[in-house]
Amino acid sequence: MDLSRFPYLQGNYAPVATENDFDHHELTIEGKIPHDLVGAFMRNGANTAYEPNHYVYPLDGDGMIHAVYIKDGKAHYRNRWVQTSHLKTERQFNRTLYGSCGKLMPVPQEVIDAGGEPNPLRNTSNTNVIQHGGKVLSMWEGGFPHLMSPGLDTVELHDYEGALKPGDAFFAHPKICPDSGDMVTCIQRWEAPFFTVKIVDKNGQIINSIPVDLPAKAIIHDLQITENYVIIFNSPGFHDLEKAKAGADPFRWEPEKGTQVIAIPRKGGEPIWFQTDAFFSWHFCNGYEKDGKIIVDYVWMKQIPFTQAMDSGLEKQTRNMHRMTLDLTTKAVVDTKIGDIYCEFSRCADNRCGKEYRYGFATASNRQWADAHGYNCTLRYDMNTGEHQLWEYGPEANAGEPVHVPNPNSDKEEDGYIMCYVYNPGEDPFLSILSAGNIAAGPIAKIHIPVRVPNGFHANWMQDLQLGE
Ligand SMILES: [Fe+2]
């Protein structure tokens, strides 16, 4: 596989070729894994199996999940591809058959005749992996999720007992309400401005659907819940499927339309719209309601950070943590920058989701960006004061999304742990465990993995999940 022409398949963005298992005898631990950690850290990401025709980060590439199972201060590492029908068909023919999201290819007739996957749009299943309703689900925002076993075997496409219909694009960024256990998510469709909020209860049953009228089908990647609302950013970034099929640039940015912030009542009812200048955001950090206002914290950027051009440089644009305050009475919008640090993959403690909270976490950079993304630090913002703590793993390191893992013996945010994968040239890749209360002290444990863990997307902690259960 020659990946030399793809900027985002270089260095630690390059895929790995094998699936591995390493038990606790084969993993080197620096420091000490806290004994109260029982569960699995899982992270999804793009890991292209065959040389792509085109590659637009962060959309393309077959999903691969990297998991570290932890119990009794010991760890077990496992990585597995999500066995999508597209990947299985390419394995059957042992070559690239499907194009990228930015440049689709017609599916060869011989593939269709042989019963291979006929849809030219690859369900990459590469964006997120969550545990909800007793299930582990691998997610991509353009299609159905895949049901995974705790040991990362791909079980099947999951359609919520027929509730998802062909063409439904199930969201990859649900939020789980810490009070009810409900998962708040949505369905979009590729061909129309169709946006329906879905509420999935803690047992995995869809219990409510709230359709929202949008003027056009924009790229909406994340949502945020507050006590009473679902918040989305309707930014003027668009993907045109027909153009992708024709090989033309399918992405466009129309800043004159501005960005609409939409507050959708969680129990249904008329959405509240707020108009702002154009901006784009991949990720919320958190949101909550206070004194008749909605506060949303998120990572701001000026415009959508990619085009059809693989090396346009748009990916390098500034992104910072912002706080937006939406006045429900006057409809006024106030947006302030929390800090100047380049950051992405913002997270809060999941048990504070939708509630007033203190700490926001993100992966961050304290250096000039070179040819590609590089987040070499873990960042903690005190969202009340704007003060920050930063831990740098190394000047050339790349740190993944930081996940807050609650301390089972304490409800305090600062008593939890922050976990992320780190690649740092010169040492084996590792799963970093920081104290949420003192990021600046550096890792309390590094679980070193003898093979590379490529840069990826979203991670989550699966409390109590173990191999073989
Ligand atoms: Fe995301």
Boltz pocket constraint, residues with backbone or C-beta under 6 A from the ligand:
constraints:
  - pocket:
      binder: B
      contacts: [[A, 127], [A, 173], [A, 221], [A, 222], [A, 282], [A, 283], [A, 457], [A, 458]]
      max_distance: 6.0
